[in-house]
Amino acid sequence: MIRPIALIYYSQTANIVAWCELRQAIRNFRTDRVEHCDLADDFFPGEGEALRKTWMDGWRQDAGAA
């Protein structure tokens, strides 16, 4: 199960940025590789902003390592 945060378009692919429940981390999923999708009946109200912050903090860490 994933909690989608953003949809990003690159020149060749589109990626879903999401919180992955299995890995307990922000992950990127190429839309052309998604084979099956079911909509869950539950939502994650109030968590979206915290997940986006976690994702954006990862950019800052990556930039500091460069």
Biopython code that builds the backbone (N, CA, C, O; Angstrom):
import numpy as np
from Bio.PDB.StructureBuilder import StructureBuilder

atoms = [
    (1, "MET", "N", (0.843, -1.171, 0.000)),
    (1, "MET", "CA", (0.000, 0.000, 0.000)),
    (1, "MET", "C", (0.892, 1.239, 0.000)),
    (1, "MET", "O", (1.918, 1.287, 0.678)),
    (2, "ILE", "N", (0.478, 2.233, -0.772)),
    (2, "ILE", "CA", (1.212, 3.490, -0.801)),
    (2, "ILE", "C", (0.263, 4.643, -0.494)),
    (2, "ILE", "O", (-0.953, 4.537, -0.649)),
    (3, "ARG", "N", (0.855, 5.733, -0.058)),
    (3, "ARG", "CA", (0.116, 6.972, 0.182)),
    (3, "ARG", "C", (0.689, 8.008, -0.779)),
    (3, "ARG", "O", (1.744, 8.579, -0.507)),
    (4, "PRO", "N", (0.011, 8.258, -1.898)),
    (4, "PRO", "CA", (0.562, 9.151, -2.921)),
    (4, "PRO", "C", (0.711, 10.588, -2.431)),
    (4, "PRO", "O", (-0.150, 11.131, -1.740)),
    (5, "ILE", "N", (1.846, 11.183, -2.819)),
    (5, "ILE", "CA", (2.149, 12.560, -2.440)),
    (5, "ILE", "C", (2.158, 13.472, -3.654)),
    (5, "ILE", "O", (1.625, 14.581, -3.616)),
    (6, "ALA", "N", (2.779, 12.986, -4.748)),
    (6, "ALA", "CA", (2.913, 13.824, -5.939)),
    (6, "ALA", "C", (3.017, 12.952, -7.179)),
    (6, "ALA", "O", (3.378, 11.777, -7.107)),
    (7, "LEU", "N", (2.697, 13.549, -8.307)),
    (7, "LEU", "CA", (2.895, 12.924, -9.601)),
    (7, "LEU", "C", (3.868, 13.816, -10.353)),
    (7, "LEU", "O", (3.596, 14.993, -10.585)),
    (8, "ILE", "N", (5.009, 13.242, -10.732)),
    (8, "ILE", "CA", (6.075, 14.014, -11.376)),
    (8, "ILE", "C", (6.260, 13.527, -12.801)),
    (8, "ILE", "O", (6.326, 12.323, -13.049)),
    (9, "TYR", "N", (6.342, 14.450, -13.725)),
    (9, "TYR", "CA", (6.542, 14.114, -15.126)),
    (9, "TYR", "C", (7.978, 14.400, -15.538)),
    (9, "TYR", "O", (8.482, 15.508, -15.354)),
    (10, "TYR", "N", (8.628, 13.388, -16.096)),
    (10, "TYR", "CA", (9.938, 13.536, -16.712)),
    (10, "TYR", "C", (9.738, 13.445, -18.219)),
    (10, "TYR", "O", (8.614, 13.223, -18.668)),
    (11, "SER", "N", (10.783, 13.609, -19.005)),
    (11, "SER", "CA", (10.622, 13.594, -20.459)),
    (11, "SER", "C", (10.126, 12.255, -20.985)),
    (11, "SER", "O", (9.409, 12.221, -21.986)),
    (12, "GLN", "N", (10.484, 11.158, -20.342)),
    (12, "GLN", "CA", (10.108, 9.835, -20.832)),
    (12, "GLN", "C", (9.091, 9.111, -19.957)),
    (12, "GLN", "O", (8.415, 8.204, -20.443)),
    (13, "THR", "N", (8.960, 9.477, -18.696)),
    (13, "THR", "CA", (8.088, 8.743, -17.783)),
    (13, "THR", "C", (7.369, 9.693, -16.823)),
    (13, "THR", "O", (7.722, 10.864, -16.680)),
    (14, "ALA", "N", (6.367, 9.145, -16.186)),
    (14, "ALA", "CA", (5.702, 9.825, -15.071)),
    (14, "ALA", "C", (5.939, 8.966, -13.837)),
    (14, "ALA", "O", (5.892, 7.738, -13.911)),
    (15, "ASN", "N", (6.191, 9.608, -12.709)),
    (15, "ASN", "CA", (6.458, 8.895, -11.463)),
    (15, "ASN", "C", (5.482, 9.322, -10.378)),
    (15, "ASN", "O", (5.121, 10.493, -10.262)),
    (16, "ILE", "N", (5.070, 8.345, -9.593)),
    (16, "ILE", "CA", (4.267, 8.612, -8.404)),
    (16, "ILE", "C", (5.228, 8.668, -7.228)),
    (16, "ILE", "O", (5.956, 7.709, -6.971)),
    (17, "VAL", "N", (5.233, 9.778, -6.519)),
    (17, "VAL", "CA", (6.008, 9.896, -5.280)),
    (17, "VAL", "C", (5.036, 9.542, -4.166)),
    (17, "VAL", "O", (3.951, 10.117, -4.073)),
    (18, "ALA", "N", (5.429, 8.589, -3.318)),
    (18, "ALA", "CA", (4.486, 8.118, -2.302)),
    (18, "ALA", "C", (5.219, 7.580, -1.079)),
    (18, "ALA", "O", (6.388, 7.197, -1.141)),
    (19, "TRP", "N", (4.491, 7.566, 0.029)),
    (19, "TRP", "CA", (4.958, 6.882, 1.228)),
    (19, "TRP", "C", (4.621, 5.413, 1.041)),
    (19, "TRP", "O", (3.462, 5.067, 0.813)),
    (20, "CYS", "N", (5.613, 4.552, 1.133)),
    (20, "CYS", "CA", (5.436, 3.116, 0.962)),
    (20, "CYS", "C", (5.280, 2.474, 2.332)),
    (20, "CYS", "O", (6.183, 2.547, 3.165)),
    (21, "GLU", "N", (4.142, 1.850, 2.562)),
    (21, "GLU", "CA", (3.885, 1.200, 3.849)),
    (21, "GLU", "C", (4.835, 0.021, 4.068)),
    (21, "GLU", "O", (5.248, -0.230, 5.200)),
    (22, "LEU", "N", (5.186, -0.701, 3.008)),
    (22, "LEU", "CA", (6.072, -1.854, 3.136)),
    (22, "LEU", "C", (7.476, -1.440, 3.564)),
    (22, "LEU", "O", (8.046, -2.030, 4.481)),
    (23, "ARG", "N", (8.031, -0.433, 2.905)),
    (23, "ARG", "CA", (9.404, 0.007, 3.177)),
    (23, "ARG", "C", (9.498, 1.083, 4.253)),
    (23, "ARG", "O", (10.589, 1.400, 4.728)),
    (24, "GLN", "N", (8.348, 1.646, 4.635)),
    (24, "GLN", "CA", (8.311, 2.728, 5.632)),
    (24, "GLN", "C", (9.230, 3.869, 5.221)),
    (24, "GLN", "O", (10.042, 4.357, 6.008)),
    (25, "ALA", "N", (9.078, 4.283, 3.955)),
    (25, "ALA", "CA", (9.927, 5.341, 3.400)),
    (25, "ALA", "C", (9.253, 5.958, 2.176)),
    (25, "ALA", "O", (8.323, 5.390, 1.603)),
    (26, "ILE", "N", (9.743, 7.127, 1.794)),
    (26, "ILE", "CA", (9.309, 7.758, 0.553)),
    (26, "ILE", "C", (9.934, 6.987, -0.604)),
    (26, "ILE", "O", (11.137, 6.724, -0.614)),
    (27, "ARG", "N", (9.107, 6.634, -1.570)),
    (27, "ARG", "CA", (9.580, 5.882, -2.730)),
    (27, "ARG", "C", (9.002, 6.495, -3.995)),
    (27, "ARG", "O", (7.989, 7.193, -3.952)),
    (28, "ASN", "N", (9.651, 6.230, -5.121)),
    (28, "ASN", "CA", (9.170, 6.653, -6.432)),
    (28, "ASN", "C", (8.736, 5.421, -7.215)),
    (28, "ASN", "O", (9.434, 4.407, -7.235)),
    (29, "PHE", "N", (7.579, 5.519, -7.857)),
    (29, "PHE", "CA", (7.036, 4.413, -8.639)),
    (29, "PHE", "C", (6.751, 4.896, -10.054)),
    (29, "PHE", "O", (5.972, 5.830, -10.246)),
    (30, "ARG", "N", (7.374, 4.270, -11.042)),
    (30, "ARG", "CA", (7.115, 4.627, -12.434)),
    (30, "ARG", "C", (5.723, 4.150, -12.820)),
    (30, "ARG", "O", (5.379, 2.985, -12.621)),
    (31, "THR", "N", (4.924, 5.058, -13.375)),
    (31, "THR", "CA", (3.547, 4.706, -13.707)),
    (31, "THR", "C", (3.469, 3.641, -14.787)),
    (31, "THR", "O", (2.517, 2.860, -14.809)),
    (32, "ASP", "N", (4.446, 3.589, -15.683)),
    (32, "ASP", "CA", (4.393, 2.591, -16.750)),
    (32, "ASP", "C", (4.718, 1.185, -16.242)),
    (32, "ASP", "O", (4.565, 0.211, -16.979)),
    (33, "ARG", "N", (5.163, 1.073, -14.996)),
    (33, "ARG", "CA", (5.462, -0.232, -14.407)),
    (33, "ARG", "C", (4.403, -0.701, -13.411)),
    (33, "ARG", "O", (4.491, -1.812, -12.887)),
    (34, "VAL", "N", (3.416, 0.132, -13.152)),
    (34, "VAL", "CA", (2.324, -0.254, -12.250)),
    (34, "VAL", "C", (1.430, -1.227, -13.011)),
    (34, "VAL", "O", (0.878, -0.888, -14.057)),
    (35, "GLU", "N", (1.295, -2.425, -12.482)),
    (35, "GLU", "CA", (0.510, -3.457, -13.148)),
    (35, "GLU", "C", (-0.913, -3.559, -12.633)),
    (35, "GLU", "O", (-1.805, -4.013, -13.350)),
    (36, "HIS", "N", (-1.131, -3.141, -11.403)),
    (36, "HIS", "CA", (-2.459, -3.275, -10.804)),
    (36, "HIS", "C", (-2.635, -2.190, -9.739)),
    (36, "HIS", "O", (-1.685, -1.811, -9.053)),
    (37, "CYS", "N", (-3.839, -1.715, -9.622)),
    (37, "CYS", "CA", (-4.123, -0.682, -8.626)),
    (37, "CYS", "C", (-5.544, -0.859, -8.112)),
    (37, "CYS", "O", (-6.480, -1.002, -8.899)),
    (38, "ASP", "N", (-5.704, -0.849, -6.807)),
    (38, "ASP", "CA", (-7.017, -0.839, -6.164)),
    (38, "ASP", "C", (-7.082, 0.393, -5.272)),
    (38, "ASP", "O", (-6.130, 0.703, -4.556)),
    (39, "LEU", "N", (-8.189, 1.078, -5.321)),
    (39, "LEU", "CA", (-8.374, 2.217, -4.431)),
    (39, "LEU", "C", (-8.789, 1.721, -3.061)),
    (39, "LEU", "O", (-9.683, 0.884, -2.936)),
    (40, "ALA", "N", (-8.144, 2.234, -2.050)),
    (40, "ALA", "CA", (-8.490, 1.880, -0.669)),
    (40, "ALA", "C", (-9.646, 2.763, -0.202)),
    (40, "ALA", "O", (-9.835, 3.871, -0.702)),
    (41, "ASP", "N", (-10.388, 2.275, 0.732)),
    (41, "ASP", "CA", (-11.506, 3.037, 1.276)),
    (41, "ASP", "C", (-11.059, 4.046, 2.327)),
    (41, "ASP", "O", (-11.836, 4.913, 2.727)),
    (42, "ASP", "N", (-9.814, 3.939, 2.775)),
    (42, "ASP", "CA", (-9.351, 4.855, 3.803)),
    (42, "ASP", "C", (-8.476, 5.952, 3.205)),
    (42, "ASP", "O", (-7.949, 5.828, 2.099)),
    (43, "PHE", "N", (-8.343, 7.014, 3.964)),
    (43, "PHE", "CA", (-7.553, 8.168, 3.567)),
    (43, "PHE", "C", (-6.528, 8.426, 4.654)),
    (43, "PHE", "O", (-6.507, 7.743, 5.677)),
    (44, "PHE", "N", (-5.682, 9.412, 4.427)),
    (44, "PHE", "CA", (-4.711, 9.773, 5.453)),
    (44, "PHE", "C", (-4.821, 11.275, 5.743)),
    (44, "PHE", "O", (-3.860, 12.019, 5.549)),
    (45, "PRO", "N", (-5.981, 11.709, 6.203)),
    (45, "PRO", "CA", (-6.194, 13.135, 6.467)),
    (45, "PRO", "C", (-5.219, 13.668, 7.514)),
    (45, "PRO", "O", (-4.943, 13.026, 8.528)),
    (46, "GLY", "N", (-4.716, 14.849, 7.232)),
    (46, "GLY", "CA", (-3.800, 15.501, 8.162)),
    (46, "GLY", "C", (-2.360, 15.039, 8.049)),
    (46, "GLY", "O", (-1.479, 15.635, 8.668)),
    (47, "GLU", "N", (-2.093, 13.990, 7.272)),
    (47, "GLU", "CA", (-0.731, 13.480, 7.149)),
    (47, "GLU", "C", (-0.036, 13.959, 5.874)),
    (47, "GLU", "O", (1.185, 13.851, 5.760)),
    (48, "GLY", "N", (-0.795, 14.484, 4.922)),
    (48, "GLY", "CA", (-0.222, 14.884, 3.640)),
    (48, "GLY", "C", (0.900, 15.892, 3.768)),
    (48, "GLY", "O", (1.946, 15.745, 3.135)),
    (49, "GLU", "N", (0.693, 16.905, 4.573)),
    (49, "GLU", "CA", (1.714, 17.954, 4.721)),
    (49, "GLU", "C", (2.984, 17.398, 5.346)),
    (49, "GLU", "O", (4.083, 17.756, 4.922)),
    (50, "ALA", "N", (2.861, 16.537, 6.337)),
    (50, "ALA", "CA", (4.039, 15.924, 6.975)),
    (50, "ALA", "C", (4.783, 15.025, 5.992)),
    (50, "ALA", "O", (6.014, 15.002, 5.983)),
    (51, "LEU", "N", (4.043, 14.285, 5.163)),
    (51, "LEU", "CA", (4.693, 13.431, 4.162)),
    (51, "LEU", "C", (5.417, 14.265, 3.109)),
    (51, "LEU", "O", (6.526, 13.920, 2.701)),
    (52, "ARG", "N", (4.793, 15.368, 2.663)),
    (52, "ARG", "CA", (5.468, 16.259, 1.702)),
    (52, "ARG", "C", (6.736, 16.859, 2.312)),
    (52, "ARG", "O", (7.748, 17.001, 1.626)),
    (53, "LYS", "N", (6.683, 17.209, 3.589)),
    (53, "LYS", "CA", (7.865, 17.755, 4.260)),
    (53, "LYS", "C", (8.979, 16.708, 4.310)),
    (53, "LYS", "O", (10.140, 17.031, 4.058)),
    (54, "THR", "N", (8.639, 15.469, 4.631)),
    (54, "THR", "CA", (9.622, 14.388, 4.648)),
    (54, "THR", "C", (10.264, 14.235, 3.274)),
    (54, "THR", "O", (11.480, 14.078, 3.163)),
    (55, "TRP", "N", (9.442, 14.283, 2.232)),
    (55, "TRP", "CA", (9.941, 14.176, 0.850)),
    (55, "TRP", "C", (10.879, 15.333, 0.531)),
    (55, "TRP", "O", (11.968, 15.113, 0.001)),
    (56, "MET", "N", (10.479, 16.552, 0.840)),
    (56, "MET", "CA", (11.297, 17.724, 0.533)),
    (56, "MET", "C", (12.569, 17.766, 1.373)),
    (56, "MET", "O", (13.605, 18.222, 0.887)),
    (57, "ASP", "N", (12.517, 17.306, 2.608)),
    (57, "ASP", "CA", (13.724, 17.239, 3.434)),
    (57, "ASP", "C", (14.757, 16.316, 2.797)),
    (57, "ASP", "O", (15.958, 16.552, 2.929)),
    (58, "GLY", "N", (14.310, 15.277, 2.113)),
    (58, "GLY", "CA", (15.209, 14.380, 1.393)),
    (58, "GLY", "C", (15.960, 15.098, 0.297)),
    (58, "GLY", "O", (17.113, 14.764, 0.027)),
    (59, "TRP", "N", (15.327, 16.096, -0.357)),
    (59, "TRP", "CA", (16.021, 16.892, -1.377)),
    (59, "TRP", "C", (17.169, 17.661, -0.733)),
    (59, "TRP", "O", (18.275, 17.718, -1.272)),
    (60, "ARG", "N", (16.895, 18.239, 0.402)),
    (60, "ARG", "CA", (17.928, 19.058, 1.078)),
    (60, "ARG", "C", (19.116, 18.188, 1.511)),
    (60, "ARG", "O", (20.266, 18.618, 1.419)),
    (61, "GLN", "N", (18.842, 16.981, 1.976)),
    (61, "GLN", "CA", (19.927, 16.082, 2.377)),
    (61, "GLN", "C", (20.749, 15.685, 1.164)),
    (61, "GLN", "O", (21.977, 15.657, 1.235)),
    (62, "ASP", "N", (20.086, 15.375, 0.037)),
    (62, "ASP", "CA", (20.780, 14.998, -1.192)),
    (62, "ASP", "C", (21.624, 16.160, -1.721)),
    (62, "ASP", "O", (22.736, 15.950, -2.205)),
    (63, "ALA", "N", (21.103, 17.372, -1.632)),
    (63, "ALA", "CA", (21.834, 18.545, -2.109)),
    (63, "ALA", "C", (23.062, 18.810, -1.259)),
    (63, "ALA", "O", (24.092, 19.244, -1.775)),
    (64, "GLY", "N", (22.966, 18.555, 0.044)),
    (64, "GLY", "CA", (24.098, 18.756, 0.937)),
    (64, "GLY", "C", (25.208, 17.750, 0.703)),
    (64, "GLY", "O", (26.370, 18.043, 0.984)),
    (65, "ALA", "N", (24.876, 16.565, 0.193)),
    (65, "ALA", "CA", (25.868, 15.522, -0.058)),
    (65, "ALA", "C", (26.596, 15.752, -1.372)),
    (65, "ALA", "O", (27.667, 15.187, -1.589)),
    (66, "ALA", "N", (26.029, 16.581, -2.259)),
    (66, "ALA", "CA", (26.623, 16.801, -3.596)),
    (66, "ALA", "C", (27.818, 17.712, -3.558)),
    (66, "ALA", "O", (28.417, 17.987, -4.598)),
]
sb = StructureBuilder()
sb.init_structure("model")
sb.init_model(0)
sb.init_chain("A")
sb.init_seg("    ")
for serial, (resi, resn, name, xyz) in enumerate(atoms, 1):
    if name == "N":
        sb.init_residue(resn, " ", resi, " ")
    sb.init_atom(name, np.array(xyz, "f"), 0.0, 1.0, " ", f" {name:<3s}", serial, name[0])
structure = sb.get_structure()
